[in-house]
């Protein structure tokens, strides 16, 4: 049976099993500290925006949100058994650098069903400092009227040339929900995107400062 907060080809029971697995699977490998989890809305349409510096960022956030979550995932991951599993737990393929309205319309349907959609606005993994952002997340929020929830993480990325760390500390900070005003055309979309980018970048700087002193 389908659920309005998931894409129609998702299996809700498998999605919920996947969230349960994601809630603990990284604990043996990382010392995870989640700050301000109480800010995560328990219901209603939400667009989660997060920085991205390591592969595990997506599964980690997926597991800690405490509610169903549909993330945009790069198209290249949707092959073989892994691709089948991603679709069945409700994740949406995105072709980076290509015009494709399918993930946009699918995400809007999830939001209108009261669901949560996760987006990494940087578009790809990098240093995670959010120096640039794409427009997708802001467009979703403006079109659907959903709240935007910024989340940043540090500690999952291992710099090139560094040794393997045993259970490194990972900090995840949940920000205050934001409201993106509707309208404004392309200029309004660009301004909204910059608002989200600046919020995430500021949270990353604050988290880096916190981690350097604790």
C-alpha positions, -999 to 999 in steps of 0.1 A, spaced: 0 0 0 13 34 -10 16 63 15 12 100 6 45 110 22 65 86 0 67 82 -38 41 58 -53 67 30 -60 81 30 -25 72 2 0 64 20 33 73 -11 54 107 -14 38 113 24 41 106 21 79 129 -9 82 156 12 64 151 41 88 154 18 117 186 3 103 200 38 96 193 50 131 220 27 146 242 12 118 269 40 120 271 40 158 298 13 159 320 33 135 314 69 147 308 87 180 277 106 169 264 136 187 232 152 176 225 188 187 190 202 188 171 172 175 140 187 191 139 212 162 129 185 137 92 189 129 74 157 137 49 162 109 41 184 80 60 192 48 97 199 53 126 204 30 158 194 47 190 211 34 224 198 45 261 201 37 278 172 21 314 160 26 312 122 28 291 94 14 277 85 48 261 120 53 229 110 36 223 76 53 233 91 87 208 120 84 182 97 70 184 75 101 184 103 127 154 124 115 129 102 133 104 103 105 101 92 69 125 110 46 128 111 8 163 122 -4 175 132 -38 202 108 -47 226 109 -77 213 88 -106 245 67 -107 235 50 -75 204 35 -91 218 4 -106 215 -32 -97 202 -43 -63 213 -10 -47 191 9 -71 162 -14 -66 165 -9 -28 168 29 -31 136 31 -51 117 8 -28 126 29 3 114 60 -16 146 78 -26 146 98 -58 172 97 -86 187 130 -98 208 135 -129 234 161 -119 240 189 -144 210 179 -165 175 195 -169 151 169 -155 117 178 -139 109 143 -128 126 146 -94 111 180 -89 75 169 -95 80 137 -75 94 157 -45 66 182 -47 41 154 -45 58 141 -14 57 175 2 21 180 -6 14 147 10 29 161 42 63 144 37 99 154 42 124 158 13 161 160 18 185 179 -5 222 185 -5 223 220 -22 260 218 -30 251 191 -56 281 169 -49 305 159 -21 332 184 -13 347 201 18 312 206 31 316 243 38 287 252 14 306 278 -7 280 274 -35 245 260 -38 220 250 -65 185 262 -67 165 230 -63 159 231 -25 147 268 -26 125 260 -56 108 231 -37 102 253 -6 88 282 -26 66 260 -47 52 238 -19 52 262 10 72 237 30 94 248 59 132 245 53 152 227 80 190 233 78 213 205 91 251 204 91 275 177 100 312 175 106 335 146 113 324 121 85 350 134 60 386 120 62 410 145 46 432 131 18 464 117 32 452 113 67 452 80 85 422 59 94 406 71 126 390 48 152 354 59 158 359 96 150 335 120 166 307 132 143 286 163 153 253 169 136 235 202 143 199 208 135 191 245 128 159 265 133 133 259 106 132 287 79 104 300 58 111 309 21 87 335 7 69 326 -25 72 346 -57 99 369 -70 107 351 -102 143 342 -109 157 369 -87 136 357 -58 148 322 -64 184 333 -65 179 353 -33 162 323 -15 190 300 -26 216 324 -12 197 326 21 198 289 25 235 287 14 245 314 39 225 298 67 242 265 61 277 280 57 273 300 89 262 269 108 293 250 95 316 278 107 299 277 141 302 240 144 339 240 133 345 265 161 326 244 186 345 213 176 379 231 180 372 240 216 355 208 228 
